[in-house]
């Protein structure tokens, strides 16, 4: 691949995408569990939601890896507080 720093930035973005999409479909599953009282129907729906969510993550990551150069911009300042005993 390319330069190591860019690869790390790309991986950071891929990780963020995975986390955010996973949080989204976990919330959807929470709502679906309440909305679908039949356990068998819920399990089928859950399986489909997980498949679509995981495919979404894979497709976004693949697209980022193939077509984007990613540069992470860190927050403007980092505050470090040192406490002495």
N, CA, C and O atoms as a Maestro MAE file, in Angstrom:
{
 s_m_m2io_version
 :::
 2.0.0
}

f_m_ct {
 s_m_title
 :::
 protein
 m_atom[340] {
  # First column is atom index #
  i_m_mmod_type
  r_m_x_coord
  r_m_y_coord
  r_m_z_coord
  i_m_residue_number
  s_m_chain_name
  s_m_pdb_residue_name
  s_m_pdb_atom_name
  i_m_atomic_number
  :::
  1 25 0.837 -1.185 0.000 1 A "UNK " " N  " 7
  2 3 0.000 0.000 0.000 1 A "UNK " " CA " 6
  3 2 0.873 1.236 0.000 1 A "UNK " " C  " 6
  4 15 2.035 1.199 -0.403 1 A "UNK " " O  " 8
  5 25 0.291 2.329 0.460 2 A "UNK " " N  " 7
  6 3 0.985 3.606 0.451 2 A "UNK " " CA " 6
  7 2 1.768 3.830 1.712 2 A "UNK " " C  " 6
  8 15 2.256 2.899 2.353 2 A "UNK " " O  " 8
  9 25 1.870 5.079 2.043 3 A "UNK " " N  " 7
  10 3 2.659 5.473 3.210 3 A "UNK " " CA " 6
  11 2 1.974 5.023 4.496 3 A "UNK " " C  " 6
  12 15 0.747 5.027 4.596 3 A "UNK " " O  " 8
  13 25 2.780 4.639 5.470 4 A "UNK " " N  " 7
  14 3 2.288 4.033 6.711 4 A "UNK " " CA " 6
  15 2 1.356 4.960 7.485 4 A "UNK " " C  " 6
  16 15 0.364 4.506 8.056 4 A "UNK " " O  " 8
  17 25 1.670 6.269 7.509 5 A "UNK " " N  " 7
  18 3 0.838 7.223 8.243 5 A "UNK " " CA " 6
  19 2 -0.556 7.319 7.617 5 A "UNK " " C  " 6
  20 15 -1.563 7.339 8.325 5 A "UNK " " O  " 8
  21 25 -0.604 7.379 6.282 6 A "UNK " " N  " 7
  22 3 -1.880 7.427 5.575 6 A "UNK " " CA " 6
  23 2 -2.669 6.153 5.845 6 A "UNK " " C  " 6
  24 15 -3.881 6.207 6.053 6 A "UNK " " O  " 8
  25 25 -1.989 5.005 5.845 7 A "UNK " " N  " 7
  26 3 -2.656 3.739 6.124 7 A "UNK " " CA " 6
  27 2 -3.265 3.743 7.520 7 A "UNK " " C  " 6
  28 15 -4.371 3.239 7.718 7 A "UNK " " O  " 8
  29 25 -2.547 4.311 8.492 8 A "UNK " " N  " 7
  30 3 -3.082 4.399 9.853 8 A "UNK " " CA " 6
  31 2 -4.308 5.301 9.895 8 A "UNK " " C  " 6
  32 15 -5.266 5.007 10.610 8 A "UNK " " O  " 8
  33 25 -4.289 6.388 9.142 9 A "UNK " " N  " 7
  34 3 -5.440 7.295 9.098 9 A "UNK " " CA " 6
  35 2 -6.639 6.602 8.452 9 A "UNK " " C  " 6
  36 15 -7.775 6.751 8.900 9 A "UNK " " O  " 8
  37 25 -6.367 5.854 7.407 10 A "UNK " " N  " 7
  38 3 -7.423 5.115 6.723 10 A "UNK " " CA " 6
  39 2 -8.024 4.067 7.663 10 A "UNK " " C  " 6
  40 15 -9.241 3.889 7.711 10 A "UNK " " O  " 8
  41 25 -7.162 3.380 8.406 11 A "UNK " " N  " 7
  42 3 -7.643 2.367 9.349 11 A "UNK " " CA " 6
  43 2 -8.457 3.006 10.468 11 A "UNK " " C  " 6
  44 15 -9.444 2.431 10.926 11 A "UNK " " O  " 8
  45 25 -8.048 4.191 10.909 12 A "UNK " " N  " 7
  46 3 -8.801 4.921 11.937 12 A "UNK " " CA " 6
  47 2 -10.214 5.244 11.424 12 A "UNK " " C  " 6
  48 15 -11.198 5.102 12.150 12 A "UNK " " O  " 8
  49 25 -10.291 5.678 10.168 13 A "UNK " " N  " 7
  50 3 -11.598 5.979 9.587 13 A "UNK " " CA " 6
  51 2 -12.428 4.709 9.429 13 A "UNK " " C  " 6
  52 15 -13.621 4.704 9.732 13 A "UNK " " O  " 8
  53 25 -11.806 3.644 8.960 14 A "UNK " " N  " 7
  54 3 -12.522 2.372 8.821 14 A "UNK " " CA " 6
  55 2 -13.071 1.893 10.164 14 A "UNK " " C  " 6
  56 15 -14.194 1.395 10.243 14 A "UNK " " O  " 8
  57 25 -12.282 2.045 11.203 15 A "UNK " " N  " 7
  58 3 -12.721 1.645 12.539 15 A "UNK " " CA " 6
  59 2 -13.914 2.500 12.999 15 A "UNK " " C  " 6
  60 15 -14.864 1.976 13.580 15 A "UNK " " O  " 8
  61 25 -13.862 3.800 12.741 16 A "UNK " " N  " 7
  62 3 -14.958 4.691 13.111 16 A "UNK " " CA " 6
  63 2 -16.237 4.326 12.359 16 A "UNK " " C  " 6
  64 15 -17.322 4.314 12.940 16 A "UNK " " O  " 8
  65 25 -16.106 4.031 11.073 17 A "UNK " " N  " 7
  66 3 -17.272 3.624 10.278 17 A "UNK " " CA " 6
  67 2 -17.879 2.352 10.865 17 A "UNK " " C  " 6
  68 15 -19.094 2.270 11.046 17 A "UNK " " O  " 8
  69 25 -17.044 1.367 11.162 18 A "UNK " " N  " 7
  70 3 -17.518 0.106 11.745 18 A "UNK " " CA " 6
  71 2 -18.253 0.357 13.055 18 A "UNK " " C  " 6
  72 15 -19.338 -0.182 13.275 18 A "UNK " " O  " 8
  73 25 -17.667 1.169 13.919 19 A "UNK " " N  " 7
  74 3 -18.294 1.451 15.216 19 A "UNK " " CA " 6
  75 2 -19.648 2.140 15.059 19 A "UNK " " C  " 6
  76 15 -20.620 1.760 15.712 19 A "UNK " " O  " 8
  77 25 -19.710 3.146 14.200 20 A "UNK " " N  " 7
  78 3 -20.952 3.906 14.042 20 A "UNK " " CA " 6
  79 2 -22.062 3.083 13.388 20 A "UNK " " C  " 6
  80 15 -23.213 3.139 13.822 20 A "UNK " " O  " 8
  81 25 -21.726 2.325 12.353 21 A "UNK " " N  " 7
  82 3 -22.742 1.490 11.697 21 A "UNK " " CA " 6
  83 2 -23.204 0.396 12.653 21 A "UNK " " C  " 6
  84 15 -24.391 0.074 12.694 21 A "UNK " " O  " 8
  85 25 -22.281 -0.178 13.421 22 A "UNK " " N  " 7
  86 3 -22.648 -1.207 14.396 22 A "UNK " " CA " 6
  87 2 -23.578 -0.649 15.461 22 A "UNK " " C  " 6
  88 15 -24.560 -1.296 15.824 22 A "UNK " " O  " 8
  89 25 -23.282 0.538 15.965 23 A "UNK " " N  " 7
  90 3 -24.178 1.177 16.945 23 A "UNK " " CA " 6
  91 2 -25.563 1.373 16.350 23 A "UNK " " C  " 6
  92 15 -26.571 1.162 17.023 23 A "UNK " " O  " 8
  93 25 -25.609 1.783 15.071 24 A "UNK " " N  " 7
  94 3 -26.899 2.013 14.424 24 A "UNK " " CA " 6
  95 2 -27.705 0.721 14.347 24 A "UNK " " C  " 6
  96 15 -28.876 0.704 14.726 24 A "UNK " " O  " 8
  97 25 -27.097 -0.360 13.863 25 A "UNK " " N  " 7
  98 3 -27.937 -1.554 13.742 25 A "UNK " " CA " 6
  99 2 -28.208 -2.219 15.073 25 A "UNK " " C  " 6
  100 15 -29.174 -2.975 15.176 25 A "UNK " " O  " 8
  101 25 -27.405 -1.977 16.100 26 A "UNK " " N  " 7
  102 3 -27.746 -2.454 17.443 26 A "UNK " " CA " 6
  103 2 -28.987 -1.735 17.963 26 A "UNK " " C  " 6
  104 15 -29.850 -2.356 18.583 26 A "UNK " " O  " 8
  105 25 -29.081 -0.430 17.713 27 A "UNK " " N  " 7
  106 3 -30.283 0.327 18.117 27 A "UNK " " CA " 6
  107 2 -31.503 -0.161 17.347 27 A "UNK " " C  " 6
  108 15 -32.582 -0.321 17.918 27 A "UNK " " O  " 8
  109 25 -31.330 -0.394 16.053 28 A "UNK " " N  " 7
  110 3 -32.436 -0.904 15.238 28 A "UNK " " CA " 6
  111 2 -32.915 -2.233 15.798 28 A "UNK " " C  " 6
  112 15 -34.119 -2.481 15.868 28 A "UNK " " O  " 8
  113 25 -31.979 -3.093 16.199 29 A "UNK " " N  " 7
  114 3 -32.358 -4.391 16.764 29 A "UNK " " CA " 6
  115 2 -33.088 -4.222 18.093 29 A "UNK " " C  " 6
  116 15 -34.016 -4.975 18.387 29 A "UNK " " O  " 8
  117 25 -32.679 -3.242 18.897 30 A "UNK " " N  " 7
  118 3 -33.391 -2.969 20.154 30 A "UNK " " CA " 6
  119 2 -34.841 -2.600 19.881 30 A "UNK " " C  " 6
  120 15 -35.752 -3.101 20.541 30 A "UNK " " O  " 8
  121 25 -35.054 -1.715 18.900 31 A "UNK " " N  " 7
  122 3 -36.422 -1.300 18.558 31 A "UNK " " CA " 6
  123 2 -37.208 -2.460 17.949 31 A "UNK " " C  " 6
  124 15 -38.393 -2.634 18.235 31 A "UNK " " O  " 8
  125 25 -36.546 -3.246 17.113 32 A "UNK " " N  " 7
  126 3 -37.218 -4.367 16.461 32 A "UNK " " CA " 6
  127 2 -37.657 -5.408 17.481 32 A "UNK " " C  " 6
  128 15 -38.721 -6.010 17.337 32 A "UNK " " O  " 8
  129 25 -36.847 -5.624 18.507 33 A "UNK " " N  " 7
  130 3 -37.197 -6.618 19.532 33 A "UNK " " CA " 6
  131 2 -38.501 -6.242 20.228 33 A "UNK " " C  " 6
  132 15 -39.294 -7.114 20.581 33 A "UNK " " O  " 8
  133 25 -38.717 -4.960 20.421 34 A "UNK " " N  " 7
  134 3 -39.954 -4.481 21.052 34 A "UNK " " CA " 6
  135 2 -41.117 -4.542 20.054 34 A "UNK " " C  " 6
  136 15 -42.245 -4.866 20.425 34 A "UNK " " O  " 8
  137 25 -40.833 -4.228 18.790 35 A "UNK " " N  " 7
  138 3 -41.887 -4.135 17.776 35 A "UNK " " CA " 6
  139 2 -42.350 -5.496 17.254 35 A "UNK " " C  " 6
  140 15 -43.478 -5.625 16.778 35 A "UNK " " O  " 8
  141 25 -41.486 -6.514 17.340 36 A "UNK " " N  " 7
  142 3 -41.821 -7.828 16.796 36 A "UNK " " CA " 6
  143 2 -41.964 -8.808 17.963 36 A "UNK " " C  " 6
  144 15 -40.969 -9.331 18.465 36 A "UNK " " O  " 8
  145 25 -43.191 -9.050 18.387 37 A "UNK " " N  " 7
  146 3 -43.399 -9.886 19.578 37 A "UNK " " CA " 6
  147 2 -43.087 -11.369 19.362 37 A "UNK " " C  " 6
  148 15 -42.765 -12.071 20.321 37 A "UNK " " O  " 8
  149 25 -43.174 -11.846 18.153 38 A "UNK " " N  " 7
  150 3 -42.936 -13.256 17.871 38 A "UNK " " CA " 6
  151 2 -41.423 -13.499 17.789 38 A "UNK " " C  " 6
  152 15 -40.742 -12.906 16.952 38 A "UNK " " O  " 8
  153 25 -40.904 -14.364 18.651 39 A "UNK " " N  " 7
  154 3 -39.470 -14.607 18.745 39 A "UNK " " CA " 6
  155 2 -38.866 -15.149 17.444 39 A "UNK " " C  " 6
  156 15 -37.772 -14.739 17.057 39 A "UNK " " O  " 8
  157 25 -39.572 -16.070 16.761 40 A "UNK " " N  " 7
  158 3 -39.057 -16.614 15.505 40 A "UNK " " CA " 6
  159 2 -38.943 -15.533 14.438 40 A "UNK " " C  " 6
  160 15 -37.952 -15.477 13.710 40 A "UNK " " O  " 8
  161 25 -39.959 -14.673 14.343 41 A "UNK " " N  " 7
  162 3 -39.910 -13.575 13.371 41 A "UNK " " CA " 6
  163 2 -38.785 -12.607 13.719 41 A "UNK " " C  " 6
  164 15 -38.075 -12.128 12.835 41 A "UNK " " O  " 8
  165 25 -38.625 -12.321 15.007 42 A "UNK " " N  " 7
  166 3 -37.552 -11.414 15.433 42 A "UNK " " CA " 6
  167 2 -36.191 -11.990 15.053 42 A "UNK " " C  " 6
  168 15 -35.333 -11.255 14.564 42 A "UNK " " O  " 8
  169 25 -35.975 -13.282 15.267 43 A "UNK " " N  " 7
  170 3 -34.686 -13.905 14.936 43 A "UNK " " CA " 6
  171 2 -34.386 -13.805 13.438 43 A "UNK " " C  " 6
  172 15 -33.243 -13.564 13.049 43 A "UNK " " O  " 8
  173 25 -35.412 -13.991 12.597 44 A "UNK " " N  " 7
  174 3 -35.221 -13.855 11.148 44 A "UNK " " CA " 6
  175 2 -34.879 -12.414 10.789 44 A "UNK " " C  " 6
  176 15 -33.976 -12.163 9.992 44 A "UNK " " O  " 8
  177 25 -35.606 -11.470 11.381 45 A "UNK " " N  " 7
  178 3 -35.348 -10.051 11.127 45 A "UNK " " CA " 6
  179 2 -33.952 -9.668 11.606 45 A "UNK " " C  " 6
  180 15 -33.226 -8.955 10.913 45 A "UNK " " O  " 8
  181 25 -33.577 -10.144 12.793 46 A "UNK " " N  " 7
  182 3 -32.266 -9.852 13.360 46 A "UNK " " CA " 6
  183 2 -31.153 -10.336 12.437 46 A "UNK " " C  " 6
  184 15 -30.179 -9.625 12.192 46 A "UNK " " O  " 8
  185 25 -31.313 -11.548 11.935 47 A "UNK " " N  " 7
  186 3 -30.324 -12.115 11.030 47 A "UNK " " CA " 6
  187 2 -30.161 -11.252 9.777 47 A "UNK " " C  " 6
  188 15 -29.042 -11.013 9.322 47 A "UNK " " O  " 8
  189 25 -31.274 -10.792 9.228 48 A "UNK " " N  " 7
  190 3 -31.218 -9.961 8.016 48 A "UNK " " CA " 6
  191 2 -30.594 -8.601 8.311 48 A "UNK " " C  " 6
  192 15 -29.811 -8.093 7.508 48 A "UNK " " O  " 8
  193 25 -30.931 -8.009 9.448 49 A "UNK " " N  " 7
  194 3 -30.366 -6.708 9.815 49 A "UNK " " CA " 6
  195 2 -28.860 -6.835 10.014 49 A "UNK " " C  " 6
  196 15 -28.103 -5.990 9.537 49 A "UNK " " O  " 8
  197 25 -28.420 -7.866 10.705 50 A "UNK " " N  " 7
  198 3 -26.989 -8.065 10.913 50 A "UNK " " CA " 6
  199 2 -26.248 -8.288 9.594 50 A "UNK " " C  " 6
  200 15 -25.149 -7.769 9.400 50 A "UNK " " O  " 8
  201 25 -26.849 -9.057 8.694 51 A "UNK " " N  " 7
  202 3 -26.221 -9.307 7.395 51 A "UNK " " CA " 6
  203 2 -26.083 -8.014 6.602 51 A "UNK " " C  " 6
  204 15 -25.020 -7.730 6.049 51 A "UNK " " O  " 8
  205 25 -27.163 -7.227 6.547 52 A "UNK " " N  " 7
  206 3 -27.130 -5.968 5.804 52 A "UNK " " CA " 6
  207 2 -26.136 -4.994 6.444 52 A "UNK " " C  " 6
  208 15 -25.384 -4.322 5.738 52 A "UNK " " O  " 8
  209 25 -26.133 -4.916 7.772 53 A "UNK " " N  " 7
  210 3 -25.212 -4.014 8.469 53 A "UNK " " CA " 6
  211 2 -23.764 -4.391 8.240 53 A "UNK " " C  " 6
  212 15 -22.935 -3.525 7.960 53 A "UNK " " O  " 8
  213 25 -23.447 -5.670 8.354 54 A "UNK " " N  " 7
  214 3 -22.072 -6.118 8.137 54 A "UNK " " CA " 6
  215 2 -21.640 -5.954 6.679 54 A "UNK " " C  " 6
  216 15 -20.487 -5.616 6.412 54 A "UNK " " O  " 8
  217 25 -22.554 -6.190 5.737 55 A "UNK " " N  " 7
  218 3 -22.242 -5.948 4.326 55 A "UNK " " CA " 6
  219 2 -21.989 -4.463 4.083 55 A "UNK " " C  " 6
  220 15 -21.091 -4.098 3.324 55 A "UNK " " O  " 8
  221 25 -22.769 -3.623 4.717 56 A "UNK " " N  " 7
  222 3 -22.591 -2.179 4.609 56 A "UNK " " CA " 6
  223 2 -21.195 -1.770 5.082 56 A "UNK " " C  " 6
  224 15 -20.498 -1.019 4.401 56 A "UNK " " O  " 8
  225 25 -20.799 -2.267 6.241 57 A "UNK " " N  " 7
  226 3 -19.468 -1.963 6.780 57 A "UNK " " CA " 6
  227 2 -18.386 -2.423 5.806 57 A "UNK " " C  " 6
  228 15 -17.459 -1.671 5.507 57 A "UNK " " O  " 8
  229 25 -18.500 -3.655 5.311 58 A "UNK " " N  " 7
  230 3 -17.495 -4.184 4.384 58 A "UNK " " CA " 6
  231 2 -17.412 -3.340 3.112 58 A "UNK " " C  " 6
  232 15 -16.318 -3.040 2.634 58 A "UNK " " O  " 8
  233 25 -18.574 -2.956 2.563 59 A "UNK " " N  " 7
  234 3 -18.589 -2.184 1.322 59 A "UNK " " CA " 6
  235 2 -17.991 -0.789 1.508 59 A "UNK " " C  " 6
  236 15 -17.244 -0.317 0.652 59 A "UNK " " O  " 8
  237 25 -18.312 -0.135 2.610 60 A "UNK " " N  " 7
  238 3 -17.749 1.185 2.874 60 A "UNK " " CA " 6
  239 2 -16.241 1.082 3.060 60 A "UNK " " C  " 6
  240 15 -15.488 1.874 2.492 60 A "UNK " " O  " 8
  241 25 -15.798 0.116 3.850 61 A "UNK " " N  " 7
  242 3 -14.359 -0.052 4.090 61 A "UNK " " CA " 6
  243 2 -13.610 -0.337 2.789 61 A "UNK " " C  " 6
  244 15 -12.538 0.217 2.546 61 A "UNK " " O  " 8
  245 25 -14.182 -1.203 1.958 62 A "UNK " " N  " 7
  246 3 -13.556 -1.536 0.682 62 A "UNK " " CA " 6
  247 2 -13.438 -0.289 -0.201 62 A "UNK " " C  " 6
  248 15 -12.406 -0.064 -0.834 62 A "UNK " " O  " 8
  249 25 -14.496 0.511 -0.237 63 A "UNK " " N  " 7
  250 3 -14.492 1.729 -1.040 63 A "UNK " " CA " 6
  251 2 -13.463 2.730 -0.517 63 A "UNK " " C  " 6
  252 15 -12.741 3.348 -1.300 63 A "UNK " " O  " 8
  253 25 -13.398 2.889 0.794 64 A "UNK " " N  " 7
  254 3 -12.401 3.787 1.387 64 A "UNK " " CA " 6
  255 2 -10.998 3.316 1.026 64 A "UNK " " C  " 6
  256 15 -10.164 4.116 0.605 64 A "UNK " " O  " 8
  257 25 -10.734 2.025 1.187 65 A "UNK " " N  " 7
  258 3 -9.402 1.480 0.910 65 A "UNK " " CA " 6
  259 2 -9.002 1.643 -0.556 65 A "UNK " " C  " 6
  260 15 -7.837 1.904 -0.858 65 A "UNK " " O  " 8
  261 25 -9.951 1.491 -1.452 66 A "UNK " " N  " 7
  262 3 -9.637 1.542 -2.883 66 A "UNK " " CA " 6
  263 2 -9.567 2.960 -3.453 66 A "UNK " " C  " 6
  264 15 -8.754 3.239 -4.334 66 A "UNK " " O  " 8
  265 25 -10.420 3.852 -2.950 67 A "UNK " " N  " 7
  266 3 -10.628 5.111 -3.668 67 A "UNK " " CA " 6
  267 2 -10.317 6.389 -2.894 67 A "UNK " " C  " 6
  268 15 -10.469 7.481 -3.441 67 A "UNK " " O  " 8
  269 25 -9.892 6.284 -1.653 68 A "UNK " " N  " 7
  270 3 -9.702 7.488 -0.854 68 A "UNK " " CA " 6
  271 2 -8.324 7.542 -0.218 68 A "UNK " " C  " 6
  272 15 -7.756 6.531 0.193 68 A "UNK " " O  " 8
  273 25 -7.811 8.765 -0.154 69 A "UNK " " N  " 7
  274 3 -6.650 9.062 0.669 69 A "UNK " " CA " 6
  275 2 -7.206 9.762 1.893 69 A "UNK " " C  " 6
  276 15 -7.929 10.750 1.767 69 A "UNK " " O  " 8
  277 25 -6.883 9.269 3.059 70 A "UNK " " N  " 7
  278 3 -7.464 9.787 4.293 70 A "UNK " " CA " 6
  279 2 -6.387 10.448 5.129 70 A "UNK " " C  " 6
  280 15 -5.310 9.888 5.340 70 A "UNK " " O  " 8
  281 25 -6.688 11.636 5.599 71 A "UNK " " N  " 7
  282 3 -5.776 12.327 6.499 71 A "UNK " " CA " 6
  283 2 -6.590 12.763 7.720 71 A "UNK " " C  " 6
  284 15 -7.537 13.541 7.605 71 A "UNK " " O  " 8
  285 25 -6.209 12.254 8.873 72 A "UNK " " N  " 7
  286 3 -6.891 12.568 10.119 72 A "UNK " " CA " 6
  287 2 -6.374 13.898 10.642 72 A "UNK " " C  " 6
  288 15 -5.164 14.113 10.726 72 A "UNK " " O  " 8
  289 25 -7.295 14.791 10.995 73 A "UNK " " N  " 7
  290 3 -6.924 16.059 11.606 73 A "UNK " " CA " 6
  291 2 -7.234 15.959 13.089 73 A "UNK " " C  " 6
  292 15 -8.396 15.923 13.495 73 A "UNK " " O  " 8
  293 25 -6.197 15.916 13.876 74 A "UNK " " N  " 7
  294 3 -6.356 15.809 15.328 74 A "UNK " " CA " 6
  295 2 -6.969 17.097 15.866 74 A "UNK " " C  " 6
  296 15 -6.857 18.147 15.233 74 A "UNK " " O  " 8
  297 25 -7.615 17.025 17.029 75 A "UNK " " N  " 7
  298 3 -8.136 18.245 17.651 75 A "UNK " " CA " 6
  299 2 -7.027 19.290 17.772 75 A "UNK " " C  " 6
  300 15 -5.849 18.951 17.886 75 A "UNK " " O  " 8
  301 25 -7.421 20.557 17.744 76 A "UNK " " N  " 7
  302 3 -6.451 21.654 17.739 76 A "UNK " " CA " 6
  303 2 -5.500 21.610 18.928 76 A "UNK " " C  " 6
  304 15 -4.316 21.920 18.800 76 A "UNK " " O  " 8
  305 25 -6.018 21.231 20.058 77 A "UNK " " N  " 7
  306 3 -5.141 21.168 21.228 77 A "UNK " " CA " 6
  307 2 -5.524 20.000 22.106 77 A "UNK " " C  " 6
  308 15 -6.679 19.577 22.153 77 A "UNK " " O  " 8
  309 25 -4.539 19.498 22.787 78 A "UNK " " N  " 7
  310 3 -4.769 18.422 23.733 78 A "UNK " " CA " 6
  311 2 -4.344 18.936 25.099 78 A "UNK " " C  " 6
  312 15 -3.233 19.442 25.261 78 A "UNK " " O  " 8
  313 25 -5.207 18.810 26.057 79 A "UNK " " N  " 7
  314 3 -4.900 19.273 27.397 79 A "UNK " " CA " 6
  315 2 -4.509 18.058 28.236 79 A "UNK " " C  " 6
  316 15 -5.257 17.085 28.330 79 A "UNK " " O  " 8
  317 25 -3.350 18.133 28.830 80 A "UNK " " N  " 7
  318 3 -2.872 17.051 29.701 80 A "UNK " " CA " 6
  319 2 -2.727 17.637 31.093 80 A "UNK " " C  " 6
  320 15 -2.005 18.611 31.304 80 A "UNK " " O  " 8
  321 25 -3.416 17.037 32.022 81 A "UNK " " N  " 7
  322 3 -3.359 17.509 33.407 81 A "UNK " " CA " 6
  323 2 -2.555 16.503 34.200 81 A "UNK " " C  " 6
  324 15 -2.828 15.303 34.168 81 A "UNK " " O  " 8
  325 25 -1.554 17.008 34.916 82 A "UNK " " N  " 7
  326 3 -0.713 16.150 35.738 82 A "UNK " " CA " 6
  327 2 -1.028 16.448 37.191 82 A "UNK " " C  " 6
  328 15 -0.902 17.584 37.650 82 A "UNK " " O  " 8
  329 25 -1.436 15.421 37.901 83 A "UNK " " N  " 7
  330 3 -1.748 15.571 39.322 83 A "UNK " " CA " 6
  331 2 -0.587 15.021 40.128 83 A "UNK " " C  " 6
  332 15 -0.141 13.894 39.912 83 A "UNK " " O  " 8
  333 25 -0.105 15.827 41.057 84 A "UNK " " N  " 7
  334 3 1.001 15.394 41.892 84 A "UNK " " CA " 6
  335 2 0.459 14.984 43.254 84 A "UNK " " C  " 6
  336 15 -0.499 15.571 43.757 84 A "UNK " " O  " 8
  337 25 1.074 13.987 43.834 85 A "UNK " " N  " 7
  338 3 0.636 13.500 45.155 85 A "UNK " " CA " 6
  339 2 1.330 14.282 46.248 85 A "UNK " " C  " 6
  340 15 1.100 14.028 47.430 85 A "UNK " " O  " 8
  :::
 }
 m_bond[339] {
  # First column is bond index #
  i_m_from
  i_m_to
  i_m_order
  :::
  1 1 2 1
  2 2 3 1
  3 3 4 2
  4 3 5 1
  5 5 6 1
  6 6 7 1
  7 7 8 2
  8 7 9 1
  9 9 10 1
  10 10 11 1
  11 11 12 2
  12 11 13 1
  13 13 14 1
  14 14 15 1
  15 15 16 2
  16 15 17 1
  17 17 18 1
  18 18 19 1
  19 19 20 2
  20 19 21 1
  21 21 22 1
  22 22 23 1
  23 23 24 2
  24 23 25 1
  25 25 26 1
  26 26 27 1
  27 27 28 2
  28 27 29 1
  29 29 30 1
  30 30 31 1
  31 31 32 2
  32 31 33 1
  33 33 34 1
  34 34 35 1
  35 35 36 2
  36 35 37 1
  37 37 38 1
  38 38 39 1
  39 39 40 2
  40 39 41 1
  41 41 42 1
  42 42 43 1
  43 43 44 2
  44 43 45 1
  45 45 46 1
  46 46 47 1
  47 47 48 2
  48 47 49 1
  49 49 50 1
  50 50 51 1
  51 51 52 2
  52 51 53 1
  53 53 54 1
  54 54 55 1
  55 55 56 2
  56 55 57 1
  57 57 58 1
  58 58 59 1
  59 59 60 2
  60 59 61 1
  61 61 62 1
  62 62 63 1
  63 63 64 2
  64 63 65 1
  65 65 66 1
  66 66 67 1
  67 67 68 2
  68 67 69 1
  69 69 70 1
  70 70 71 1
  71 71 72 2
  72 71 73 1
  73 73 74 1
  74 74 75 1
  75 75 76 2
  76 75 77 1
  77 77 78 1
  78 78 79 1
  79 79 80 2
  80 79 81 1
  81 81 82 1
  82 82 83 1
  83 83 84 2
  84 83 85 1
  85 85 86 1
  86 86 87 1
  87 87 88 2
  88 87 89 1
  89 89 90 1
  90 90 91 1
  91 91 92 2
  92 91 93 1
  93 93 94 1
  94 94 95 1
  95 95 96 2
  96 95 97 1
  97 97 98 1
  98 98 99 1
  99 99 100 2
  100 99 101 1
  101 101 102 1
  102 102 103 1
  103 103 104 2
  104 103 105 1
  105 105 106 1
  106 106 107 1
  107 107 108 2
  108 107 109 1
  109 109 110 1
  110 110 111 1
  111 111 112 2
  112 111 113 1
  113 113 114 1
  114 114 115 1
  115 115 116 2
  116 115 117 1
  117 117 118 1
  118 118 119 1
  119 119 120 2
  120 119 121 1
  121 121 122 1
  122 122 123 1
  123 123 124 2
  124 123 125 1
  125 125 126 1
  126 126 127 1
  127 127 128 2
  128 127 129 1
  129 129 130 1
  130 130 131 1
  131 131 132 2
  132 131 133 1
  133 133 134 1
  134 134 135 1
  135 135 136 2
  136 135 137 1
  137 137 138 1
  138 138 139 1
  139 139 140 2
  140 139 141 1
  141 141 142 1
  142 142 143 1
  143 143 144 2
  144 143 145 1
  145 145 146 1
  146 146 147 1
  147 147 148 2
  148 147 149 1
  149 149 150 1
  150 150 151 1
  151 151 152 2
  152 151 153 1
  153 153 154 1
  154 154 155 1
  155 155 156 2
  156 155 157 1
  157 157 158 1
  158 158 159 1
  159 159 160 2
  160 159 161 1
  161 161 162 1
  162 162 163 1
  163 163 164 2
  164 163 165 1
  165 165 166 1
  166 166 167 1
  167 167 168 2
  168 167 169 1
  169 169 170 1
  170 170 171 1
  171 171 172 2
  172 171 173 1
  173 173 174 1
  174 174 175 1
  175 175 176 2
  176 175 177 1
  177 177 178 1
  178 178 179 1
  179 179 180 2
  180 179 181 1
  181 181 182 1
  182 182 183 1
  183 183 184 2
  184 183 185 1
  185 185 186 1
  186 186 187 1
  187 187 188 2
  188 187 189 1
  189 189 190 1
  190 190 191 1
  191 191 192 2
  192 191 193 1
  193 193 194 1
  194 194 195 1
  195 195 196 2
  196 195 197 1
  197 197 198 1
  198 198 199 1
  199 199 200 2
  200 199 201 1
  201 201 202 1
  202 202 203 1
  203 203 204 2
  204 203 205 1
  205 205 206 1
  206 206 207 1
  207 207 208 2
  208 207 209 1
  209 209 210 1
  210 210 211 1
  211 211 212 2
  212 211 213 1
  213 213 214 1
  214 214 215 1
  215 215 216 2
  216 215 217 1
  217 217 218 1
  218 218 219 1
  219 219 220 2
  220 219 221 1
  221 221 222 1
  222 222 223 1
  223 223 224 2
  224 223 225 1
  225 225 226 1
  226 226 227 1
  227 227 228 2
  228 227 229 1
  229 229 230 1
  230 230 231 1
  231 231 232 2
  232 231 233 1
  233 233 234 1
  234 234 235 1
  235 235 236 2
  236 235 237 1
  237 237 238 1
  238 238 239 1
  239 239 240 2
  240 239 241 1
  241 241 242 1
  242 242 243 1
  243 243 244 2
  244 243 245 1
  245 245 246 1
  246 246 247 1
  247 247 248 2
  248 247 249 1
  249 249 250 1
  250 250 251 1
  251 251 252 2
  252 251 253 1
  253 253 254 1
  254 254 255 1
  255 255 256 2
  256 255 257 1
  257 257 258 1
  258 258 259 1
  259 259 260 2
  260 259 261 1
  261 261 262 1
  262 262 263 1
  263 263 264 2
  264 263 265 1
  265 265 266 1
  266 266 267 1
  267 267 268 2
  268 267 269 1
  269 269 270 1
  270 270 271 1
  271 271 272 2
  272 271 273 1
  273 273 274 1
  274 274 275 1
  275 275 276 2
  276 275 277 1
  277 277 278 1
  278 278 279 1
  279 279 280 2
  280 279 281 1
  281 281 282 1
  282 282 283 1
  283 283 284 2
  284 283 285 1
  285 285 286 1
  286 286 287 1
  287 287 288 2
  288 287 289 1
  289 289 290 1
  290 290 291 1
  291 291 292 2
  292 291 293 1
  293 293 294 1
  294 294 295 1
  295 295 296 2
  296 295 297 1
  297 297 298 1
  298 298 299 1
  299 299 300 2
  300 299 301 1
  301 301 302 1
  302 302 303 1
  303 303 304 2
  304 303 305 1
  305 305 306 1
  306 306 307 1
  307 307 308 2
  308 307 309 1
  309 309 310 1
  310 310 311 1
  311 311 312 2
  312 311 313 1
  313 313 314 1
  314 314 315 1
  315 315 316 2
  316 315 317 1
  317 317 318 1
  318 318 319 1
  319 319 320 2
  320 319 321 1
  321 321 322 1
  322 322 323 1
  323 323 324 2
  324 323 325 1
  325 325 326 1
  326 326 327 1
  327 327 328 2
  328 327 329 1
  329 329 330 1
  330 330 331 1
  331 331 332 2
  332 331 333 1
  333 333 334 1
  334 334 335 1
  335 335 336 2
  336 335 337 1
  337 337 338 1
  338 338 339 1
  339 339 340 2
  :::
 }
}
